[in-house]
Amino acid sequence: MYLSMETTLTKKMALANFLTCFGLCLLLFVSFLSHGSQNLKGLHENIPIGELDGVKLSINIAFPQTLSEQARPVLLMIHGGGFLKGNKNNNNARIQKLSKNGFVAASVMYRLAPQHKFPAALDDVKLAIRFLKAHAKTYHINPDRIIVSGSSSGGFLAIMAGVSGNSSAFSKHGLYTEFDSSVHAIAAQSAPIADYRQAKYSDFLLVDRLLEKNADNHQQHLAAMSAVTYLDPNDPPMFLAHGDADPIVPVEMSREFVRELQKTNHPHQYLEVKGGTHSFNQSTPEKAKMVFTSYVNFIEKWAKTDRHKNQRF
């Protein structure tokens, strides 16, 4: 009898130990699923995000070297090159640098002209935003803290993606369409963000490169590629910089766009660099450092700020 009781007790203890171990293993497994992605560190290149018109699109992502309990903010960088050239790898050094500031920083690939006309490049950028949101848990990122950034043509795409984020436009590709492409903030330098319905911009290089000549509904296409078309009070805060001696993209484009923002008191910061050409680093290197410092302050602020609670600079 005593042997039977001892055997029963031993079995119960063994079962209890098993359940305890099983519970701990289950917790560790759940923790791995939740935080295992934090093991992603450094630069990861050529991550596939989808295929459009036979072009396989990809993204480079730089992860911080340190771990974080909270999901990270995202900085999505868009390269320049006049829509004709450029490569997402051009931003590798910068995204690795900015990942040290606590961002998961990425550089996106997009289709180039003249083979791919508007809105192909914008479709690709917005696809990248949706891809990041779809993989927020995998990459341990906050889908509500995505900031888009670019200069020149990359700046145009950053602004266009930002102001059209709450629009149904540019999402007909069918990839990750269960996610929206809204972003938290926008930063752009030397961006050709004109209202292209104005006659004075009819011969601007961007129009020639991105639109088919003599296409039907030309005016509608011009409106579609004009950022002012999509402006509304719910658009993200913006950081804009432009040189007053830019020989490629007239500074008046940014001035006109800023005046539109001012009409509705939209949160923005505009820096106009005296003597600055299309490249601040080449024309005004000391002022370029000041602009970059302001840029970093802007993205760090909005990476931490709920814009609905803090809409002013």
ZIVEN-V789512 format. One record per pair of residues at least 24 apart in sequence whose ideal C-beta (glycine too) atoms are under 7 Angstrom apart, sorted by the first residue. I is the first residue (numbers start at 1). J is the second residue. Records with the same first field share a line. If there is no record, write none. Layout:
I=J, J
//
This chain:
37=138, 139, 140
38=67, 68, 140
40=139
41=65
43=92, 96
49=127, 128, 131
50=127, 131, 175
52=123, 124, 173
55=111
57=109, 124, 127
58=109
59=88, 106, 107, 108, 109, 128
60=88, 89, 92, 95, 106, 107
61=104, 106
62=95, 96, 99, 105
63=99, 104
64=99, 100, 102
71=136, 140, 141, 142
72=102, 103, 104, 140, 141, 142
73=103, 142, 145, 147, 303
74=103, 104, 106, 132, 141, 145, 146, 147
75=103, 105, 147, 149, 299
76=106, 108, 128, 129, 146, 147, 148, 149
77=105, 106, 107, 149, 150
78=108, 125, 148, 149, 150, 154, 157, 158
79=107, 154
80=150, 151, 152, 153, 154
81=153
82=152, 153
83=112, 113, 121, 153, 209, 210
84=112, 113, 209
85=112
101=300
103=303
104=139, 141
113=209, 210
114=209
117=210, 211, 212
118=210, 211, 225
119=170
121=157
122=157, 160, 161, 170
123=170, 173
125=157, 161
126=161, 170, 171, 181
127=173, 175, 176
129=161, 181, 183
130=175, 176, 179, 181
131=176
133=179
134=176, 179
144=184
145=184, 303
146=183, 184
147=183, 184, 185, 187, 299, 302, 303
148=183, 186
149=187
150=188
151=188, 189, 190
152=190, 191, 249, 278
155=188, 189, 190, 191
156=191, 192, 193
158=186, 187, 188
159=186, 188, 191, 193, 227
160=227
162=186, 235, 236
163=227, 230, 231, 235
164=230
166=234
167=230
183=236
184=236, 302, 307
185=236, 237, 299, 302
186=236, 238
187=239, 295, 298, 299
188=240
189=241
190=242, 243, 246, 249, 278
191=254
192=249, 253
193=227, 253, 254, 257
194=226, 253
195=226, 228, 256
196=222, 225, 226
197=222, 223, 226
227=257
228=257, 260
231=260
233=264
235=266
236=307
237=267, 268, 302, 307
238=268
239=269, 295, 298
240=268, 270
241=271, 273, 291
242=272
243=273, 276, 277, 278, 280, 283
244=272, 273, 274, 276
245=275, 276, 277, 283
246=276, 277, 278
247=277, 278
248=278
249=278
267=311, 312, 313
269=298, 313
//
